[in-house]
Amino acid sequence: MCTRTLGLALGPLTLVATPTLAIAWAEGALPVAAGLLVPMAGGALGWAYGRRGERSPHHASGPTLAAAWAVASLLCAAPFLAAGGAFGPLNALFESASGLTSTGLSVAGDPRELPLSLQWWRSTLQWIGGVGILYFALTLACVERAGPEDGDDEAADGELGSGEAEKRGPSLRRLLERTWIVYGGLTLLSFAGLYLAGMSAWDAANHAQTAAATGGFSTSADSLAAFGTAAQAVACVTMLAGAVGFGTLRLMTFGRRPAALAIDPQARWFAAALLPLFLLVWASGVPAWPAFFEAASGLATAGFTVREGGGGLLPIAALPLALAMLVGASAGSTGGGLKLARLRRLVRAAAGKPDAGHRLAEPVAATRRLAGLYAAAFALGTLALGFASPAGVTWVDAAFEAASALGTVGLSSGFTDAEAPAACRVVLVALMWVGRLEVVGVLALLAAPLRGGAKDRAVAQSG
């Protein structure tokens, strides 16, 4: 693990916490303001130290990303902990981790009862978390090399899902800039649409951030069910756009190729999966529009709902939706999950067909191993939640909740709240962390001490 990259990855916390600090100061929420000084100080120290540290080897990027998310979650939990109330240490960490992983599971109860600064902090964490993997991957490449080269563009292509035409064009640094422009533009368009659809400016600003990030945090305890159909439709379009790979979005905007979406294999697979998923949720007794929204939210790993009261679904809908949440959205999008590109590659490999449209720089064998790790994490998470959950929670509920956390979605079967057993909340935090880092980075971080011990023993024996 590289402390240089870890420090630089934490640096943006100082910047993103500043607007929330201004809101907290203006509304007189001094405990929240004091708590915000923790991530700001952590980010400043990380940046100052990271700029002087040594460059990292390529193999250290996975453990570094995993460590960065864990440390950032701890630092960003401080404002919640300072606010008190339902936010004890575990709940503060839960809310922070859910935000930074853009999951959307919440222990906040009614967000309307939170200070405005905490409402904004939750949304900001999701907005940063939604593009976090992309930001860290590109920043890592930009910072760790003297300058962008052809190979850097190729590495970015795997993470961001860019096409061959774009790969030959802009440098890595320009890809970073264009990604932020597309992401910021989507957020601003979403804000304008939500405001025109009847949301207040405050609600629109918060939901624009979380919808673009396919996050799921809302300013209402009833999620988007508290707002009109027009606002729900705008949020649905935003989260679907967030589930598209940034490479495709960049081609549609900077490449002036609006048809790029139609020829994107992942977009076609998304559309093909959405229809049967919608029909299953509809067949379970959910009205047509909430059924479509729920299916789209789960597949895009967004976590919003428009069903009154939320809660669990019948097994005929809950289990397929859980599977969709595990698969997730497009590679290089703000969505989580295994990614549609990997599913497509596995299906085509099983059929004996090469996947020329695959943009992830990994062999089929590595994709199979990753899918196996996801399945194992899901099974272990389901078992842990099933045994730790209170009476009345079924195994279907436990599987749905585990899939929601591992896929970084945020839809809930109804038992995740501030009063859920501590063991359940710990398991869900672990699943969110593992899911956002795609398992491998977490395993690499956990195995780092073992590798270090083995290396020390080898040196001692050679001496």
Residue pairs with C-beta under 8 A, 6 or more apart in sequence:
1 56
1 60
1 63
1 64
1 67
1 445
1 448
2 53
2 54
2 55
2 56
2 57
2 60
2 61
2 64
3 49
3 50
3 53
4 49
4 50
4 51
4 52
4 53
4 54
4 55
4 56
4 143
5 50
5 53
5 56
5 60
5 61
5 64
5 68
5 140
5 143
5 144
6 46
6 50
6 64
6 67
6 68
6 71
7 45
7 46
7 47
7 48
7 49
7 50
7 51
7 53
8 46
8 47
8 50
8 51
8 139
8 143
9 46
9 50
9 64
9 65
9 68
9 72
9 136
9 139
9 140
10 42
10 43
10 46
10 47
10 50
10 68
10 71
10 72
10 75
11 43
11 44
11 46
11 47
11 50
12 43
12 128
12 135
13 39
13 40
13 42
13 43
13 46
13 72
13 75
13 76
14 39
14 40
14 41
14 43
14 44
14 47
15 43
16 124
16 128
17 36
17 39
17 40
17 43
17 121
17 124
18 40
19 120
19 124
20 32
20 36
20 79
20 117
20 120
20 121
20 124
21 33
21 36
21 37
21 40
21 117
23 116
23 117
23 120
24 30
24 32
24 33
24 36
24 79
24 115
24 117
25 33
27 115
27 116
27 117
29 83
29 115
29 116
29 117
29 118
31 82
31 83
31 84
32 79
32 82
32 83
32 115
32 117
32 118
32 121
33 117
34 82
35 78
35 79
35 80
35 81
35 82
35 83
36 78
36 79
36 117
36 121
37 78
38 75
38 78
38 79
39 72
39 75
39 76
39 78
39 79
42 71
42 75
43 75
55 144
56 64
56 140
56 144
61 137
61 140
62 437
62 440
62 441
62 444
62 445
63 441
63 444
63 445
63 448
64 140
65 133
65 136
65 137
65 140
65 437
65 441
66 433
66 437
66 441
66 442
66 444
66 445
67 445
68 136
69 100
69 101
69 132
69 433
69 436
69 437
70 433
70 445
72 100
73 93
73 96
73 97
73 100
73 433
74 93
74 96
76 96
76 99
76 100
76 121
76 125
77 89
77 92
77 93
77 95
77 96
77 97
78 92
79 117
79 118
79 121
80 87
80 91
80 92
80 95
80 96
80 118
80 121
81 87
81 88
81 89
81 92
83 114
83 115
83 118
86 107
86 108
86 109
86 418
87 95
87 107
90 422
90 425
90 426
91 107
91 418
91 425
93 429
94 105
94 107
94 425
94 428
94 429
95 106
95 107
95 108
95 122
96 125
97 103
97 429
97 432
97 433
98 104
98 105
98 106
98 217
98 410
98 429
98 432
99 121
99 122
99 124
99 125
99 126
99 129
99 215
99 217
100 125
100 126
100 128
100 129
100 132
100 436
101 129
101 336
101 408
101 432
101 433
101 435
101 436
102 126
102 129
102 130
102 132
102 213
102 214
102 215
102 216
102 301
102 334
102 336
102 408
102 436
103 215
103 216
103 303
103 336
103 404
103 405
103 408
103 409
103 410
103 432
103 435
103 436
104 126
104 210
104 215
104 216
104 217
104 302
104 303
104 304
104 408
104 409
104 410
104 411
105 216
105 303
105 401
105 404
105 405
105 410
105 412
105 416
105 428
105 432
106 122
106 217
106 410
106 416
107 416
107 417
107 418
107 420
107 425
108 114
108 122
108 418
109 221
109 417
109 418
110 220
110 221
111 119
111 122
111 217
111 218
111 219
111 220
111 221
112 219
112 220
112 221
114 122
116 202
119 206
119 219
120 206
122 206
122 217
123 205
123 206
123 207
123 209
123 210
123 215
123 217
124 209
126 209
126 210
126 213
126 215
126 216
126 217
127 187
127 209
127 210
127 212
127 213
127 215
128 135
129 213
129 215
129 436
130 183
130 212
130 213
130 214
130 215
130 242
130 334
131 179
131 180
131 183
131 213
131 334
132 436
133 159
133 436
134 159
134 160
134 179
134 246
134 332
134 334
135 176
137 155
137 156
137 159
137 160
138 156
138 159
138 160
138 172
138 175
138 176
138 179
139 176
141 148
141 152
141 155
141 156
141 172
142 148
142 152
142 172
142 173
142 176
145 152
148 171
148 172
148 173
149 172
152 171
152 172
153 162
153 167
153 170
153 171
153 172
153 175
154 167
154 361
155 361
156 162
156 172
156 175
157 163
157 166
157 167
157 247
157 359
157 361
158 359
158 360
158 361
158 362
159 331
159 332
160 175
160 179
160 245
160 246
160 247
160 332
161 245
161 246
161 247
161 248
161 266
161 330
161 331
161 332
161 333
161 341
161 359
162 175
162 246
162 247
162 250
162 251
162 332
162 359
163 247
163 248
163 251
163 260
163 359
165 251
165 255
166 175
166 247
166 250
166 251
166 255
170 178
170 254
175 250
178 250
178 253
178 254
179 246
179 250
181 253
182 246
182 249
182 250
182 253
183 212
183 246
183 334
185 253
186 212
186 238
186 241
186 242
186 249
187 208
187 209
187 212
188 208
189 238
190 207
190 208
190 211
190 212
190 234
190 235
190 238
191 204
191 205
191 208
193 234
193 237
193 238
194 203
194 204
194 207
194 208
194 211
194 231
194 234
194 235
195 201
195 204
197 227
197 228
197 230
197 231
197 233
197 234
198 227
198 228
198 230
198 231
199 207
199 227
199 231
202 219
203 219
203 220
203 227
206 217
206 218
206 219
207 218
207 219
207 224
207 231
207 235
208 238
209 215
210 216
210 217
210 218
211 235
211 238
211 239
211 242
211 302
211 304
212 238
212 239
212 241
212 242
212 334
213 242
213 334
214 239
214 242
214 243
214 300
214 301
214 302
214 303
214 329
214 333
214 334
214 335
214 336
215 302
215 303
215 410
216 223
216 297
216 302
216 303
216 304
216 409
216 410
216 411
217 303
217 410
218 224
218 226
218 304
220 226
220 227
222 308
222 309
222 310
223 304
223 305
223 306
223 310
224 231
224 232
224 235
224 293
224 304
224 305
224 306
225 305
225 306
225 307
225 308
225 309
225 310
229 289
232 289
232 293
232 306
235 304
236 293
236 296
236 297
239 296
239 297
239 300
239 302
239 304
240 296
240 300
241 249
242 300
242 302
242 329
242 333
242 334
242 335
243 270
243 299
243 300
243 301
243 302
243 329
243 330
243 333
243 334
243 335
244 261
244 264
244 266
244 267
244 329
244 330
244 333
245 264
245 266
245 330
245 331
245 332
245 333
245 359
246 332
246 333
247 332
247 359
248 260
248 261
248 264
248 266
248 267
248 330
251 257
251 260
252 258
252 260
252 261
261 267
264 330
265 341
265 344
265 357
266 330
266 331
266 339
266 340
266 341
266 344
267 330
269 340
269 343
269 344
270 299
270 329
270 330
270 340
273 299
273 324
273 327
273 340
274 295
274 296
274 299
276 320
277 295
277 298
277 299
277 320
277 321
277 324
278 291
278 292
278 295
278 296
280 295
280 316
280 317
280 320
280 321
281 291
281 292
281 294
281 295
281 313
281 317
281 321
282 288
282 291
282 292
283 316
283 317
284 291
284 313
284 314
284 316
284 317
285 314
286 294
286 307
286 313
286 317
289 306
290 305
290 306
290 307
293 304
293 305
293 306
294 305
294 306
294 307
294 313
294 321
294 411
295 321
295 324
296 302
297 303
297 304
297 305
297 409
297 411
298 321
298 324
298 325
298 409
298 411
299 324
299 325
299 327
299 328
299 329
300 329
300 335
301 325
301 328
301 329
301 335
301 336
301 337
301 407
301 408
301 409
301 410
302 335
302 409
302 410
303 404
303 409
303 410
303 411
304 410
305 411
310 412
310 414
311 413
311 414
312 318
312 396
312 397
312 400
312 413
312 414
313 321
313 400
313 413
315 396
318 396
318 397
318 399
318 400
318 413
319 396
319 399
319 400
321 400
321 411
322 399
322 400
322 402
322 403
322 404
323 403
325 337
325 403
325 404
325 406
325 407
325 409
325 411
326 337
326 338
326 374
326 378
326 403
326 406
326 407
327 337
327 338
327 339
327 340
327 343
327 407
328 335
328 336
328 337
328 338
328 339
328 340
328 407
328 408
329 335
329 336
329 337
329 339
329 340
330 339
330 340
330 341
331 339
331 340
331 341
331 342
331 359
331 360
332 359
335 408
336 407
336 408
336 409
336 435
336 436
337 407
337 408
337 409
337 435
338 370
338 371
338 374
338 438
339 360
341 358
341 359
341 360
342 360
342 367
342 370
342 371
344 355
344 357
344 358
345 355
345 358
345 360
345 364
345 367
346 364
346 367
346 368
346 371
348 354
348 355
349 355
349 364
349 367
360 367
362 370
370 438
370 439
370 440
373 439
373 440
373 443
374 406
374 439
377 406
377 431
377 434
377 435
377 439
378 399
378 402
378 403
378 406
381 402
381 405
381 406
381 427
381 430
381 431
382 395
382 398
382 399
382 402
384 423
384 427
385 393
385 398
385 401
385 402
385 424
385 427
385 428
386 393
386 395
386 398
388 421
388 423
388 424
388 427
389 397
389 398
389 415
389 420
389 421
389 424
390 415
390 420
390 421
393 413
393 415
396 413
397 413
397 414
397 415
400 411
400 412
400 413
401 412
401 413
401 415
401 416
401 428
402 427
402 431
403 409
404 410
404 411
404 412
405 427
405 428
405 431
405 432
405 435
406 431
406 432
406 434
406 435
407 435
408 432
408 435
408 436
415 424
416 424
416 425
416 428
433 442
434 442
